[in-house]
């Protein structure tokens, strides 16, 4: 988020400097206005018939008090203009009246009040100018009226119009500043949301990568361990079968390495830098599109089941319905569910009979892997289990909008069932 100091640094001087400058301007104007009114107050006191010494003192004091009210022009502009109108008959307060009208017009005072006070000031200036000009100059009355009107308009209209312009400009700048601040806040919020989405995407992909690594490594290595145990048991009794099992272990290892290299290649492609958090959100899922397209499919289930048979597991595969082309992610998820279920059978149900069922239905595909009770006399191969297999299968299926159910059977075995939609939104 942008701090206040940074915003002030971009927009101009700090706020406190602007306030201090305005206060200094008001003080200077107040001093000049007080001096002007004090100078004009002496003739006014003389015209009022006061003695010379007393008249000078009164005129100066009165003028200073009247002129000094200009200091309050920003806080009480209406009062300043009223004072200017009140002292107009005394022919004093020229600066007070002009600056007061300008301040009033540029303030937030309603327009009707501005128009009323400007009209009063115009009328007062006109009357005072007319009375003084008529008595001092012998000229046609129409000329006096025209001269008085010109002076009244010249002293009233320009400061009012200039004040209205400055006020409108200031309000426009404030509105633009508010919009800029609002836009900055929105951009900051969007950046925060984009970062949250990017973090969410990274978390999802880490989980997904963990599932892929688990499925690939766990299944291949489980089969390798099973074959290695069989190889150890028959190495001395049946060298030909031992050699066959050794070849199978080698094949399993090479397949595991190949799949790991493919996944690492996808990860390296996903590590290319992106220019923004929003681009990162869009780029992370795309990086694994290739893993779906190049991943295993339902057509490879026979090979998968054959590998388990070669490891000594009694596996029966039942297919119902005619197979159709499903979305790549659906076929890969179905394959991984069967793969992980067979891996769990190798780990936890050695010697048990296993049935793999695959059903092609209208718009969906269902799969089920069920094992019976463990065969007597067959020891578990001692494969480690992290407890993430069922969790990973459930996440895969639910992520595609499918249904996943797992649990023990009445016969003492275990069953894993999943239904996936044929197309993913």
C-alpha positions in Angstrom: 0.0 0.0 0.0 1.2 3.5 -0.7 1.8 5.7 2.3 0.6 9.2 2.8 4.1 10.6 2.6 4.5 8.9 -0.8 1.2 10.3 -2.1 2.1 13.8 -0.9 5.6 13.5 -2.5 4.0 12.7 -5.9 1.2 15.3 -5.7 3.3 18.2 -4.5 4.3 19.9 -1.2 3.1 18.4 2.1 -0.3 19.4 3.5 1.1 21.2 6.5 3.1 23.5 4.2 0.0 24.5 2.2 -1.9 25.4 5.4 1.1 27.4 6.7 1.3 29.2 3.4 -2.4 30.1 3.5 -2.2 31.3 7.1 0.8 33.6 6.2 -1.1 34.9 3.2 -4.1 35.8 5.4 -1.9 37.5 7.9 -0.2 39.6 5.2 -3.6 40.6 3.6 -5.0 41.4 7.1 -2.1 43.7 7.9 -2.3 45.5 4.5 -6.1 45.8 4.9 -5.8 47.1 8.4 -3.2 49.7 7.2 -5.5 50.8 4.4 -8.6 51.1 6.5 -6.6 53.0 9.2 -5.4 55.4 6.6 -9.0 55.8 5.3 -10.5 56.0 8.8 -8.9 59.4 9.6 -10.9 61.2 6.8 -14.0 59.4 7.9 -13.6 60.5 11.5 -12.9 64.1 10.3 -16.2 64.0 8.2 -18.0 62.7 11.3 -17.1 66.0 13.1 -14.8 64.5 15.8 -11.9 66.7 17.2 -8.6 66.3 15.4 -6.7 64.3 18.0 -9.7 62.2 19.0 -10.7 61.7 15.4 -7.3 60.5 14.3 -7.2 58.0 17.2 -10.7 56.8 16.6 -10.2 56.6 12.8 -7.0 54.6 13.1 -8.4 52.2 15.7 -11.7 51.7 13.8 -9.8 51.2 10.6 -7.4 48.6 12.1 -10.3 46.6 13.6 -12.3 46.7 10.4 -9.3 45.9 8.1 -8.0 43.1 10.4 -11.3 41.1 9.9 -9.8 40.0 6.5 -7.7 37.5 8.5 -10.9 35.5 9.1 -11.9 35.4 5.4 -11.4 31.6 5.1 -13.3 30.7 8.2 -16.2 33.2 8.0 -16.3 34.6 4.5 -19.9 35.8 4.9 -19.1 37.9 7.9 -16.1 39.5 6.1 -18.3 40.5 3.2 -21.0 41.9 5.5 -18.3 44.0 7.2 -17.2 45.3 3.9 -20.7 46.2 2.9 -21.3 47.9 6.3 -18.2 50.2 6.0 -18.8 51.0 2.3 -20.6 54.3 3.2 -17.4 55.3 5.0 -15.4 54.9 1.7 -13.0 52.5 3.3 -12.2 48.8 2.9 -11.4 48.5 -0.8 -9.1 45.5 -0.3 -11.5 44.1 2.3 -14.4 44.1 -0.1 -12.6 42.8 -3.2 -10.8 39.9 -1.4 -13.9 39.2 0.7 -16.0 38.7 -2.4 -13.3 36.5 -4.0 -13.1 34.3 -0.9 -16.9 34.1 -0.6 -17.3 33.0 -4.3 -14.5 30.4 -4.0 -15.8 28.9 -0.8 -18.4 26.2 -0.2 -21.1 28.7 0.6 -24.4 28.1 -1.4 -24.7 30.0 -4.6 -27.8 31.8 -3.6 -26.0 33.3 -0.6 -23.1 34.3 -2.8 -25.5 36.0 -5.3 -27.4 37.8 -2.5 -24.2 39.2 -0.9 -22.6 40.1 -4.3 -25.8 42.0 -5.2 -25.8 43.8 -1.9 -22.1 44.8 -2.3 -22.8 45.9 -5.9 -25.7 48.1 -4.7 -23.8 49.6 -1.8 -20.8 50.4 -4.0 -23.1 52.0 -6.6 -25.0 54.1 -4.1 -21.8 55.3 -2.3 -20.1 56.0 -5.6 -23.1 57.9 -6.9 -23.6 60.0 -3.8 -19.9 61.0 -3.7 -19.5 61.6 -7.4 -22.6 63.7 -7.6 -21.5 66.0 -4.9 -17.9 66.3 -6.1 -18.3 66.5 -9.9 -20.6 68.8 -11.8 -21.7 66.6 -14.6 -24.8 65.2 -16.3 -26.7 62.8 -14.0 -26.6 60.1 -16.6 -22.9 60.3 -16.8 -22.7 60.0 -13.0 -24.9 57.0 -13.0 -22.9 55.4 -15.7 -19.6 56.1 -13.9 -21.0 54.8 -10.6 -22.3 51.7 -12.3 -19.0 51.0 -14.0 -17.1 51.3 -10.8 -19.5 49.2 -8.9 -19.4 46.4 -11.5 -15.6 46.7 -11.7 -15.2 46.3 -8.0 -17.8 43.5 -7.6 -18.1 41.2 -10.7 -14.4 40.4 -11.4 -13.6 39.1 -7.9 -16.8 37.1 -7.8 -16.2 35.5 -11.2 -12.6 34.8 -10.5 -13.6 33.2 -7.1 -16.2 31.0 -8.8 -13.6 29.8 -11.3 -11.0 29.1 -8.5 -13.6 27.3 -6.4 -14.7 25.1 -9.4 -11.1 24.3 -10.2 -10.3 23.4 -6.7 -13.3 21.1 -6.4 -12.4 19.5 -9.7 -8.8 18.9 -8.5 -10.2 17.4 -5.3 -12.5 15.2 -7.2 -9.7 14.0 -9.5 -7.5 13.4 -6.4 -10.2 11.3 -4.8 -10.6 9.3 -8.0 -6.9 8.8 -8.2 -6.8 7.6 -4.5 -9.8 5.4 -5.2 -8.1 3.9 -8.2 -4.9 3.4 -6.3 -6.8 1.6 -3.6 -8.6 -0.6 -6.2 -5.3 -1.4 -7.9 -3.8 -2.3 -4.5 -6.8 -4.5 -3.7 -6.6 -6.2 -7.1 -2.9 -6.8 -6.6 -3.6 -8.4 -3.2 -6.3 -10.5 -4.7 -4.1 -11.5 -7.6 -1.4 -12.5 -5.1 -3.9 -14.5 -3.1 -5.0 -16.3 -6.3 -1.4 -16.9 -7.3 -0.7 -18.4 -3.8 -3.8 -20.5 -4.0 -2.8 -21.7 -7.5 0.7 -22.5 -6.2 -0.7 -24.5 -3.3 -3.1 -26.4 -5.7 -0.2 -27.3 -8.0 2.0 -28.4 -5.1 -0.7 -30.7 -4.0 -1.2 -31.9 -7.5 2.5 -32.5 -8.0 2.6 -34.4 -4.7 -0.2 -36.7 -5.9 1.5 -37.3 -9.2 4.8 -38.1 -7.5 3.1 -40.3 -5.0 1.2 -42.3 -7.7 4.2 -42.7 -10.0 6.8 -43.6 -7.4 4.6 -45.6 -5.0 3.2 -47.9 -7.6 6.5 -48.6 -9.5 8.5 -49.0 -6.3 5.9 -51.2 -4.7 6.0 -53.5 -7.7 9.8 -53.4 -7.6 9.8 -54.4 -3.9 7.4 -57.2 -4.5 9.5 -58.6 -7.3 12.7 -58.1 -5.3 11.1 -60.2 -2.4 10.2 -62.9 -4.9 13.6 -62.8 -6.4 15.2 -63.2 -3.0 13.0 -66.2 -2.2 13.6 -68.1 -5.4 17.1 -67.0 -6.3 18.6 -70.4 -5.3 15.7 -72.7 -6.2 14.6 -71.3 -9.6 17.3 -69.3 -11.4 15.3 -68.9 -14.6 12.4 -67.3 -12.7 14.8 -65.3 -10.6 16.3 -63.9 -13.8 12.8 -63.1 -15.1 11.9 -61.2 -11.9 15.2 -59.3 -12.0 14.4 -58.2 -15.6 11.0 -57.1 -14.4 12.6 -55.1 -11.5 14.8 -53.4 -14.1 11.9 -52.6 -16.3 9.9 -51.1 -13.4 12.9 -49.0 -12.4 13.3 -47.6 -15.9 9.6 -46.9 -16.2 9.7 -45.0 -12.9 12.7 -43.0 -14.0 11.1 -42.2 -17.3 7.9 -40.9 -15.7 9.9 -38.9 -13.1 11.9 -37.3 -15.9 8.7 -36.3 -17.7 7.3 -34.7 -14.6 10.6 -32.9 -13.9 10.6 -31.6 -17.5 7.1 -30.1 -16.9 8.2 -28.6 -13.7 11.2 -26.9 -15.4 8.8 -25.5 -18.0 6.6 -24.1 -15.2 9.6 -22.3 -13.6 9.9 -19.7 -16.4 9.4 -16.3 -14.9 6.1 -14.4 -15.4 5.7 -10.7 -15.4 2.8 -10.3 -12.9 0.8 -12.0 -10.3 -2.1 -12.2 -12.6 0.0 -13.9 -15.3 1.3 -16.3 -12.7 -2.3 -17.4 -11.9 -3.0 -18.0 -15.6 0.4 -19.7 -16.2 0.6 -22.2 -13.4 -2.4 -24.4 -14.5 -1.3 -24.2 -18.2 2.1 -25.7 -17.3 0.4 -29.0 -16.6 -1.8 -29.3 -19.6 0.9 -31.3 -21.3 1.0 -33.7 -18.3 -2.7 -34.5 -18.9 -2.2 -34.9 -22.7 0.9 -37.1 -22.3 -0.3 -39.0 -19.2 -1.7 -42.5 -19.0 -5.1 -43.4 -20.4 -7.8 -46.0 -19.9 -6.3 -48.0 -22.7 -3.2 -48.7 -20.6 -5.2 -50.3 -17.8 -4.6 -53.8 -19.2 -0.8 -53.2 -19.1 -1.2 -51.9 -15.5 -3.1 -55.0 -14.4 -0.7 -57.2 -16.2 2.2 -55.7 -14.2 0.4 -56.6 -11.0 -0.2 -60.2 -12.3 3.5 -60.5 -13.1 4.2 -59.5 -9.5 2.2 -62.5 -8.3 -1.2 -60.9 -7.6 -4.4 -62.7 -8.7 -6.1 -59.9 -10.6 -9.3 -60.1 -12.6 -10.4 -57.2 -14.9 -14.0 -56.8 -15.9 -15.0 -54.2 -18.5 -18.7 -53.2 -19.1 -20.0 -51.1 -22.0 -18.3 -49.7 -25.0 -15.3 -47.4 -24.4 -15.4 -43.9 -25.8 -13.0 -41.0 -25.9 -13.1 -39.1 -22.6 -11.3 -35.9 -21.6 -7.6 -36.4 -21.0 -7.9 -35.4 -17.4 -10.7 -37.9 -16.9 -8.7 -40.8 -18.4 -5.6 -40.0 -16.4 -7.6 -39.7 -13.1 -9.3 -43.0 -13.7 -6.0 -44.6 -14.4 -4.4 -43.1 -11.3 -7.3 -44.3 -9.1 -6.9 -47.9 -10.3 -3.1 -47.6 -10.0 -3.2 -46.4 -6.5 -5.8 -49.0 -5.5 -3.6 -51.8 -6.8 -0.6 -50.3 -5.0 -2.6 -50.5 -1.8 -3.5 -54.1 -2.5 0.2 -54.9 -2.9 0.9 -53.2 0.4 -1.9 -54.2 2.6 -3.5 -57.3 1.0 -0.8 -59.7 -0.2 -2.1 -62.9 -1.5 -5.7 -61.6 -1.8 -7.7 -61.9 -5.0 -8.4 -58.5 -6.6 -11.2 -57.6 -9.0 -10.9 -54.4 -11.2 -14.2 -53.3 -12.7 -14.5 -50.6 -15.4 -17.9 -49.5 -16.6 -18.6 -47.1 -19.5 -22.0 -45.5 -19.0 -23.8 -42.7 -20.7 -21.7 -39.6 -20.2 -19.6 -41.1 -17.4 -17.1 -43.7 -16.5 -17.0 -45.8 -13.3 -14.3 -47.9 -11.8 -14.0 -50.2 -8.8 -11.1 -52.1 -7.3 -12.0 -54.7 -4.7 -9.8 -57.1 -2.9 -10.8 -60.1 -0.8 -9.3 -61.1 2.5 -5.5 -61.6 2.6 -4.2 -65.0 1.6 -3.1 -67.2 4.4 0.6 -67.6 4.9 1.6 -64.6 2.7 3.5 -62.0 4.6 3.2 -58.3 3.9 6.1 -57.0 1.9 6.8 -54.3 4.5 6.1 -51.4 2.2 5.9 -48.0 3.9 2.6 -46.1 3.8 2.2 -42.4 4.3 -1.6 -42.5 4.5 -2.0 -40.2 1.5 -3.2 -42.7 -1.1 -6.9 -42.5 -0.4 -6.7 -38.8 0.3 -5.1 -38.2 -3.1 -7.6 -40.4 -4.9 -10.5 -38.5 -3.3 -9.0 -35.1 -4.2 -8.5 -36.2 -7.8 -12.1 -37.5 -8.2 -13.8 -34.6 -6.4 -11.7 -32.1 -8.3 -13.3 -33.3 -11.6 -16.8 -33.3 -10.1 -17.0 -37.0 -9.5 -18.0 -39.3 -6.7 -15.5 -41.3 -4.6 -16.3 -44.0 -2.0 -14.0 -46.3 -0.1 -14.2 -48.7 2.8 -14.1 -52.3 4.0 -16.3 -55.0 2.6 -18.5 -57.5 4.5 -16.2 -60.3 3.3 -13.2 -58.8 5.1 -11.6 -57.1 2.1 -11.5 -53.5 1.0 -13.2 -51.7 -1.9 -12.5 -48.4 -3.7 -15.2 -47.0 -6.1 -15.2 -43.8 -8.2 -17.5 -42.3 -10.8 -16.2 -39.6 -13.2 -18.0 -37.4 -15.7 -16.9 -38.0 -19.3 -16.3 -34.3 -19.9 -15.0 -31.7 -17.5 -16.2 -28.1 -17.4 
